[in-house]
């Protein structure tokens, strides 16, 4: 499961006096609205995370392993460190998950071809097959999640979420 860092509960100084945000919604974006955003975001994130985990759990994938599995579905053969960086986790967290996933038959470790100090995580046949089963279930969940959103609203939501990520990322 992705780890989160503890952030201050107050609005950073760059948002101006009184916690009002410049630009965007202007100075009328007060603390109550900020709280509404935080509550709505937290509730949506929790509901989607819970529903998503339910899809994976039905197929024997334990909490947190779905992130490693999805990374390997996108690019098989990554090192634990590469996965950790992509997910914003510590490498030991990914290594522990990989150990459990290896015991469950979802992946195997192979020596890195150019650096003997590293291992690559490779999907097993079972790990690959799960993508064919879980993929359609996740697409159905996404459709359910975004029901009632137009194509334009979906695109805008994705842009907004990426912008939030960019605003909060170090680089």
C-alpha positions, 0 to 999 in steps of 0.5 A, a space after each residue: 500500500 502506498 505510504 503517505 507522508 505527514 503534511 501540515 494541516 494548514 494551507 502553505 503561505 504561498 496561498 496567501 493570507 488567511 489561507 485563501 488560494 490565489 488564481 483558480 477560484 480567487 480569494 473567495 475560496 475560503 477554508 470551508 471550501 478547502 475543507 469540503 475539497 479535502 473531505 470530498 477527495 478523501 471520501 472518493 479516494 477511500 471509496 475507490 481504493 476499497 472497491 479496487 482492492 475488493 476486485 484484487 482480493 477476490 483473486 487472492 491479491 493482498 492489500 498493497 500487492 495490487 500496486 506492484 502487480 499493476 506496475 509489472 503488468 505495465 512493464 515486466 522485469 522492473 527492479 524493486 527500486 524502480 517500482 518503489 520510485 514509481 509508486 512513491 514507496 520505500 524499496 524495502 516495502 516493495 521487497 517485502 511485498 515481492 517476497 509474499 507475491 513470490 510465495 503466492 506464485 505471482 512473480 519470480 525473482 531473476 538476476 538483473 542482466 547487467 548488474 549482479 547486485 540487482 534482481 528483476 521481478 518477473 510475472 509468472 504465468 499466474 501473475 500474467 493471467 490475473 491481468 486478463 481476469 482483473 483488467 475487465 473488472 477494473 474497467 467495469 469499476 472505472 465505468 461505474 465510478 465515472 458514470 454520469 460524467 461526459 467524455 469532456 468531464 472525464 478528461 478534465 477530471 484526469 487533468 485536474 488530478 494530474 495537476 494536483 499531483 504536480 502541485 504536491 510533487 517535489 519535481 
